[in-house]
């Protein structure tokens, strides 16, 4: 996720400043899936993710956040503050989210 966050800011870690705009464009123009977000540091990693999700939602960029072990309080915050929609799935369900932002 570090690479995504720096690309989103237009300053990718492993790219020169002359080509950094390409990574930023890719981060902004693609369907983005954030997986295993429960591994982020709660003090700053989740805060940064919330900020990015708010912007992506404001700009109507398709986004999915996936996790198996987040407390309900964090999930509720993602729904309220970031405009995400919670979808719970079991092993037998298949979910289609035609361009919808989801948690």
N, C-alpha and C positions, 0 to 999 in steps of 0.2 A: 504494500500500500504506500510505502514511502515514495516509490517511483511515481505512482499515480498522483499523490499530493503535490510533489514538486513539479510534475508536468502540468497539473491543473493551474499552478501558480505561474507557469511559463518559465520555470528554471529547473529543468530535469537534471538530476544528479550526474548522469553519465554522458550528457550531450554538451556540445560547445554552445556558447551563447548565440552563435550565428544560426544554429539549427534547432534551438530550443522551442521555437514557435511551432515546429512540426509536431512535437510531442504534445504541446498544449492544445493544438488543433485536434489531434487524435483523442485526447482526453475529453474535449468538449463536444466532439461530433459523434461519439460512439455510444452504443448501449453499454452501460457500465454495470458490472456485477461486483459487489463487495462481499466477499465470502470470509467466513471465520472471523467476523468482527469482534467476537468475544475475546480474541487474543490481543486486541488493542489495549494500550495503557489507558485505564479509566480517567486519569487526571489530564492527559493532553491528547491522546490518540482518539478517544471517542469525541472529545470537544472539536477536534479538527474535522472528523468525519461528519458531525452534526452541521458544521459550517458549510462544508462542501455539499452535503445533501440539501440544505436549505437553498443554496444557489442553483443546484441542478433542478430542484423542484420549481423554483421561480422561473427558470429558463425553459421549463417543460422538456428537460432531457430525460430520456428513459433510464431508469435506475432500478436495480434490485439489490437488496441487502439480505444476505443469508447468514443464519447462525442457528446453532442447536441449543445453545446454553446462555441466553441473556435473561437477566431478571425482568419481570413484567414491568417494573418501573422504567427501565431503559427502553423497552419496546413501546410503552405508552408515550414516552418522550419523543421517540422517533416518529410515531404517528401524529402527535400533536404539533411538535415544533418543526418537523421536516415535511409534513404533508404526505407521509407514506401510508400505505394500506396494508394491514396485517393479513397474511395468508398462512394458514397452518396446513401442513400436508402430512399425510401418513405415507407409508411405503406403498400402499395400493392406489393412491390417488395420483392423477396426472393433472397438473394445473396449467392452463393457458392464460397468459397475462398480456393479451394483445396491446403492447405498448404502454401498459399501466405501470406506474411506479408501485413497488411492493416491498414489504418487509418479510 
